[in-house]
Amino acid sequence: MGAAKWSTAFGAAGLVLVAVAASATAQGRTPHGQLAGRVVLTNMDNGRTVQASSGGDVEIRLTHSRERGFTYTWTAPESGNSAVLGHASDATYPSGDARSVFHAASAGVATVTAQRRCVPDPGSLCPLLVETWKVTIEVK
């Protein structure tokens, strides 16, 4: 098959993927928001209230940031109600990213929080600021 044919085939496949993502977004869902019974949340979900199904999982993926010579790192997210949203696993990484998975054990409401802190470069001082990331999970 010539280069032009391959290029056309890959272009068509890309258009199909874009159409599927656009369709999911138009229906009020994000393409990564729910994956087979798992709700996936990121930095951008701060302040939201989301629903999860009893028996499903909630995964939190927080990514560090670098601003004006400072690196902002995350603590591992924690559930405020382990009877509703039980801890399954967590990890923090040298980069400052944090991941946690919670199991939606029973109907109810739980708040998940994590803290973002500054880590200065050598010779710098951080602002005295701790930012809280917070999401309310309604398990049904």
VENDA-V923447 format. One record per pair of residues at least 4 apart in sequence whose C-alpha atoms are under 8 Angstrom apart, sorted by sequence separation. I is the first residue (numbers start at 1). J is the second residue. D is the distance in Angstrom with one decimal. If there is no record, write none. Layout:
BEGIN
i: {I:I}
j: {J:J}
d: {D:D}
END
This chain:
BEGIN
i: {1:2:3:4:5:6:7:8:9:10:11:12:13:14:15:16:17:18:19:20:21:22:23:24:25:29:30:34:35:41:42:52:53:66:67:81:82:92:93:120:121:1:24:25:34:35:52:66:67:81:82:92:93:120:24:25:33:34:52:65:66:79:92:120:24:33:64:65:79:91:92:119:32:33:64:65:79:90:91:118:21:64:78:90:91:118:21:63:64:90:63:89:90:118:62:88:89:117:118:39:77:87:88:89:117:38:76:87:88:116:117:76:87:88:115:116:37:76:86:87:115:116:39:41:60:75:85:86:115:116:38:39:40:41:42:43:74:85:86:114:115:37:38:39:40:41:42:43:85:86:113:114:37:38:39:40:41:42:43:84:85:113:114:38:40:42:77:84:85:113:73:74:76:77:78:83:84:112:113:73:74:75:76:77:79:83:84:111:112:72:73:74:76:84:111:112:71:84:85:111:112:84:110:111:109:110:81:82:109:110:81:109:80:81:108:109:64:79:80:107:108:64:79:80:107:108:63:64:79:80:106:107:63:78:79:106:62:63:77:78:104:61:62:77:78:61:62:77:60:61:76:77:60:61:75:76:59:60:74:75:59:60:74:75:59:74:58:59:73:74:57:58:72:73:57:58:72:73:57:58:72:73:56:57:71:72:55:56:70:71:55:56:70:71:54:55:70:71:53:54:55:69:70:52:54:69:54:84:70:50:52:54:47:48:49:50:51:52:53:54:46:47:48:49:50:51:52:53:46:47:48:49:50:51:52:46:47:49:51:43:45}
j: {5:6:7:8:9:10:11:12:13:14:15:16:17:18:19:20:21:22:23:24:25:26:27:28:29:33:34:38:39:45:46:56:57:70:71:85:86:96:97:124:125:6:29:30:39:40:57:71:72:86:87:97:98:125:30:31:39:40:58:71:72:85:98:126:31:40:71:72:86:98:99:126:40:41:72:73:87:98:99:126:30:73:87:99:100:127:31:73:74:100:74:100:101:129:74:100:101:129:130:52:90:100:101:102:130:52:90:101:102:130:131:91:102:103:130:131:53:92:102:103:131:132:56:58:77:92:102:103:132:133:56:57:58:59:60:61:92:103:104:132:133:56:57:58:59:60:61:62:104:105:132:133:57:58:59:60:61:62:63:104:105:133:134:59:61:63:98:105:106:134:95:96:98:99:100:105:106:134:135:96:97:98:99:100:102:106:107:134:135:96:97:98:100:108:135:136:96:109:110:136:137:110:136:137:136:137:109:110:137:138:110:138:110:111:138:139:95:110:111:138:139:96:111:112:139:140:96:97:112:113:139:140:97:112:113:140:97:98:112:113:139:97:98:113:114:98:99:114:98:99:114:115:99:100:114:115:99:100:114:115:100:101:115:116:101:116:101:102:116:117:101:102:116:117:102:103:117:118:103:104:118:119:103:104:118:119:103:104:118:119:104:105:119:120:104:105:120:121:104:105:106:120:121:104:106:121:107:139:126:135:137:139:133:134:135:136:137:138:139:140:133:134:135:136:137:138:139:140:134:135:136:137:138:139:140:135:136:138:140:133:135}
d: {6.2:6.5:6.1:6.2:6.2:6.2:6.0:6.2:6.3:6.2:6.3:6.4:6.4:6.3:6.1:6.3:6.3:6.0:6.0:6.3:6.2:6.0:6.3:6.7:5.0:6.7:7.7:5.4:6.5:6.0:7.7:6.8:8.0:5.6:6.5:6.0:4.4:6.7:5.4:5.5:7.9:6.8:5.4:5.3:4.5:7.5:7.6:4.4:7.8:7.5:6.8:5.9:6.3:5.8:6.2:6.9:5.8:6.0:7.3:5.8:6.2:6.4:4.3:5.5:6.0:5.2:7.1:5.3:7.2:5.7:6.4:6.7:6.8:6.9:5.6:7.1:7.2:7.5:5.3:5.9:7.8:5.0:7.7:5.4:6.4:7.4:5.9:7.8:6.6:4.0:7.5:5.6:6.3:7.4:6.9:7.6:5.2:6.9:7.6:6.6:7.7:7.8:5.4:7.0:5.2:7.9:6.3:6.5:5.0:5.8:6.8:6.5:4.6:6.2:6.4:5.1:7.3:6.1:5.3:6.4:5.6:6.3:7.9:7.6:7.2:6.9:5.8:5.1:4.6:7.5:5.8:6.3:6.0:6.2:6.0:7.2:7.6:5.5:6.5:5.8:6.1:5.1:4.7:4.7:4.8:4.9:4.9:5.3:4.7:6.4:6.6:5.2:6.6:5.6:6.1:6.0:6.1:5.4:6.7:5.9:5.8:5.4:6.8:6.9:7.4:7.6:7.4:5.3:7.4:4.5:7.5:5.7:5.3:7.2:8.0:6.7:4.9:5.7:6.6:4.0:5.9:6.3:6.4:6.0:7.9:6.9:6.3:6.8:5.3:6.9:6.3:5.8:6.5:5.8:5.7:6.3:7.9:6.6:6.3:4.4:7.5:6.3:5.9:6.1:7.0:5.3:7.5:7.8:5.7:6.7:5.1:4.6:5.7:7.0:6.0:6.1:6.8:6.5:5.2:7.5:5.3:5.0:5.8:6.1:4.8:6.8:7.0:5.0:4.5:7.8:6.8:4.9:4.5:5.4:6.7:7.6:5.6:6.7:6.3:5.5:6.4:7.6:5.2:5.3:6.5:6.2:6.3:4.4:7.9:4.8:6.1:7.8:5.5:6.9:5.5:8.0:7.3:5.2:6.6:5.4:5.8:6.3:5.6:6.6:4.4:4.5:5.7:6.4:5.4:6.5:6.7:5.1:6.1:5.4:5.6:6.3:5.3:6.4:4.5:7.1:4.5:7.1:6.1:5.7:5.8:6.0:6.8:5.4:6.4:5.2:5.3:7.9:6.0:6.4:5.0:5.8:5.0:7.7:6.8:5.8:7.5:7.1:6.1:7.0:5.5:6.3:6.3:7.2:7.2:7.6:6.8:5.8:7.3:7.7:5.9:6.4:5.7:6.1:5.5:5.6:5.4:5.5:5.3:4.6:5.1:4.7:4.8:5.3:5.4:5.3:6.5:5.9:6.1:5.8:6.4:5.8:7.6:7.2:7.2:7.7:7.1}
END
